[in-house]
Amino acid sequence: MSSGLGKRGPDKNGQRVGIVGGGIIGLAIGAELLRRGADVTVYDPAPDGSAGAWHVAAGMLAPGGESLFEFPQLERLLDASNRLWPAFAASLGDVGYDEVGTLGVALTADDVAEMAREWKHQKLSPLTGSQVRDREPALSPRIRAGAYAPTERQVDPRRVVARLRAILDSRWKKAVISDLSELEEDTVVVAAGCGTAALTGLPIRPIKGQVLRLRGEPGILRHVIDGAADGRHVYLVPRADGEVVVGATQEERTDSRPTAGGVHDLLRAALDLVPGLSEHELAEVTVGHRPGTPDNAPVLGRLTGRVVVASGHHRNGILLAPITAQLIADLVLTGSADPLIEDFTPGRFGCA
Ligand SMILES: Cc1cc2nc3c(=O)[nH]c(=O)nc-3n(C[C@H](O)[C@H](O)[C@H](O)COP(=O)(O)OP(=O)(O)OC[C@H]3O[C@@H](n4cnc5c(N)ncnc54)[C@H](O)[C@@H]3O)c2cc1C
């Protein structure tokens, strides 16, 4: 496409910034730039639709559990963003941000061995099966062990994106960008999730994930449950309205088809851990694609003099939204990079 993109006049006090991609990362950056006085335009083809991994994501804010095998600098970034979440959520209103915390649970002896590595890494105290059930009576009596992670929280990504879209409503242009030179803004931020590779040549690939949404009476669970059941890893994220999000498969595939095997594995593990969920309605089966990179860490930084990238957030894009917004807004508006993003530049993949 071409013609007129980015041609709105600059704000009196604002640098013109075009953001390609209106998922959670592009919108969080856009809202932060707008708050600091920039003249922001967000380009995305789907203003009212559900394109983007955020629509599928469960919304676990899990800096420890998700980062065990990542590179160490990523843990610092995840922790820093987790600390920003309370204020970020408060600035948006009711987005389902919930601080009850996460209960890790393990069903069999092998599951205990696997989960214990994660719990040890996070320095969590182990709980017996009955201690775990004291906290969550709906858990199966077959559960052998667990651990409580108070700083692993949750938020509803669909509500976050709805609030961010409302903030940026008048700044949205419905457009698929196929060539960054079409845009005329002073700075272009590429935050197009899995669409980033085609625009930049960066090695960002889609990693398929299937997620279920169950609905029933509220209150069956209070904590996020991060569990292993007979070698199947599953998480259960209970919302206040009775929804329980069950996730997620992780597949090196590009298709968007839910599969019998994927749904079976998730349901079987969920019901093994919480048998009472069998009476819940199976309300949604969704498929999304995590924007993955070769080292599982995001790409944050300048690609060329005018183009900045904020993508490749893989399994942690919801958690990393607030820190990404701050770091990219700093880079765009001050021209200097915070030391926190030095390890995440496009240069590590031989770009820029
Ligand atoms: C199954 C699953 C479960 C997950 N669970 C969690 C979780 O519990 N916690 C967590 O922190 N993260 C989770 N994630 C990861 C998280 O969803 C992603 O990391 C995050 O959504 C990435 O945000 P994004 O804005 O970069 O990309 P997306 O959310 O994918 O949005 C990209 C946007 O860019 C637009 N776009 C693409 N190409 C173009 C183009 N050429 N022109 C214009 N617009 C374009 C798309 O329309 C879309 O709106 C999960 C992901 C999946 C798939």
The ligand as a Gaussian input file, in Angstrom:
#p B3LYP/6-31G(d) Opt

LIG

0 1
 C       -0.962000     -19.638000      23.257000
 C       -0.263000     -18.409000      23.798000
 C       -0.262000     -18.183000      25.167000
 C        0.432000     -17.094000      25.678000
 N        0.396000     -16.836000      27.034000
 C        1.092000     -15.796000      27.542000
 C        1.070000     -15.514000      28.923000
 O        0.379000     -16.190000      29.702000
 N        1.831000     -14.472000      29.386000
 C        2.593000     -13.695000      28.558000
 O        3.288000     -12.787000      29.029000
 N        2.587000     -13.905000      27.219000
 C        1.873000     -14.939000      26.697000
 N        1.884000     -15.185000      25.360000
 C        2.762000     -14.377000      24.496000
 C        2.135000     -13.059000      24.087000
 O        0.811000     -13.243000      23.668000
 C        2.964000     -12.438000      22.953000
 O        4.334000     -12.416000      23.293000
 C        2.490000     -10.997000      22.704000
 O        1.117000     -11.010000      22.334000
 C        3.318000     -10.343000      21.618000
 O        2.766000      -9.077000      21.421000
 P        2.930000      -8.298000      20.038000
 O        2.147000      -7.044000      20.150000
 O        4.377000      -8.249000      19.705000
 O        2.301000      -9.298000      18.968000
 P        0.792000      -9.653000      18.710000
 O        0.037000      -9.687000      19.982000
 O        0.813000     -10.917000      17.905000
 O        0.239000      -8.454000      17.818000
 C        0.839000      -8.175000      16.569000
 C       -0.033000      -7.159000      15.831000
 O        0.679000      -6.728000      14.675000
 C       -0.236000      -6.620000      13.590000
 N        0.524000      -6.765000      12.337000
 C        1.246000      -7.836000      11.920000
 N        1.811000      -7.582000      10.723000
 C        1.444000      -6.317000      10.378000
 C        1.707000      -5.480000       9.248000
 N        2.472000      -5.907000       8.242000
 N        1.153000      -4.242000       9.213000
 C        0.385000      -3.792000      10.234000
 N        0.102000      -4.542000      11.336000
 C        0.628000      -5.784000      11.400000
 C       -1.241000      -7.739000      13.827000
 O       -2.475000      -7.463000      13.172000
 C       -1.375000      -7.707000      15.355000
 O       -2.419000      -6.846000      15.756000
 C        1.137000     -16.217000      24.806000
 C        1.059000     -16.422000      23.430000
 C        0.353000     -17.499000      22.923000
 C        0.253000     -17.694000      21.427000

